[in-house]
């Protein structure tokens, strides 16, 4: 049971992490071009960074607690 829960959590975390990284890359390129800090792009980037960080933390937590 613990093994299936582990793989499910990691699967979901990776599913969330991959689009976040792709979008972060896209938005960072936009920020470099525009350099307009008042746009929503900065907010999206911050939110995506937090989501990506949470996903990484979930993966690490599952890996460390999995025995």
C-alpha positions as CSV (number, residue, x, y, z in Angstrom):
1,X,0.0,0.0,0.0
2,X,2.8,2.4,0.9
3,X,4.6,1.7,-2.3
4,X,1.5,2.6,-4.5
5,X,0.9,5.7,-2.5
6,X,4.5,6.7,-2.9
7,X,4.4,6.2,-6.7
8,X,1.1,8.1,-7.0
9,X,2.5,11.1,-5.0
10,X,5.6,11.2,-7.1
11,X,3.7,10.8,-10.3
12,X,1.4,13.8,-9.4
13,X,4.4,15.9,-8.3
14,X,6.2,15.2,-11.5
15,X,3.1,16.0,-13.6
16,X,2.8,19.3,-11.8
17,X,6.6,20.0,-11.9
18,X,7.2,19.5,-15.6
19,X,4.7,22.1,-16.9
20,X,5.8,24.5,-14.2
21,X,9.4,24.3,-15.4
22,X,8.4,24.8,-19.0
23,X,6.2,27.8,-18.2
24,X,8.9,29.2,-16.0
25,X,11.4,29.0,-18.8
26,X,8.9,30.7,-21.2
27,X,8.0,33.5,-18.7
28,X,11.6,34.2,-17.8
29,X,12.4,34.7,-21.5
30,X,9.4,37.1,-21.7
31,X,10.7,39.0,-18.7
32,X,14.1,39.3,-20.2
33,X,12.6,40.8,-23.4
34,X,10.1,43.1,-21.9
35,X,11.7,44.0,-18.5
36,X,8.3,45.3,-17.4
37,X,8.0,44.5,-13.7
38,X,4.3,45.7,-13.6
39,X,3.0,43.0,-15.8
40,X,1.3,39.8,-14.5
41,X,4.2,37.7,-15.9
42,X,6.2,38.4,-12.7
43,X,3.3,37.2,-10.6
44,X,2.9,34.1,-12.7
45,X,6.6,33.4,-12.4
46,X,6.5,33.6,-8.6
47,X,3.4,31.4,-8.4
48,X,5.0,28.8,-10.7
49,X,8.2,28.9,-8.8
50,X,6.3,28.1,-5.6
51,X,4.4,25.3,-7.3
52,X,7.6,23.8,-8.7
53,X,9.3,24.1,-5.2
54,X,6.3,22.4,-3.5
55,X,6.4,19.6,-6.1
56,X,10.2,19.1,-5.5
57,X,9.6,19.0,-1.8
58,X,6.9,16.4,-2.2
59,X,9.2,14.2,-4.3
60,X,12.0,14.6,-1.8
61,X,9.7,13.9,1.2
62,X,8.4,10.7,-0.5
63,X,11.9,9.6,-1.4
64,X,13.2,10.1,2.2
65,X,10.2,8.5,3.9
66,X,10.1,5.5,1.5
67,X,11.7,2.4,3.0
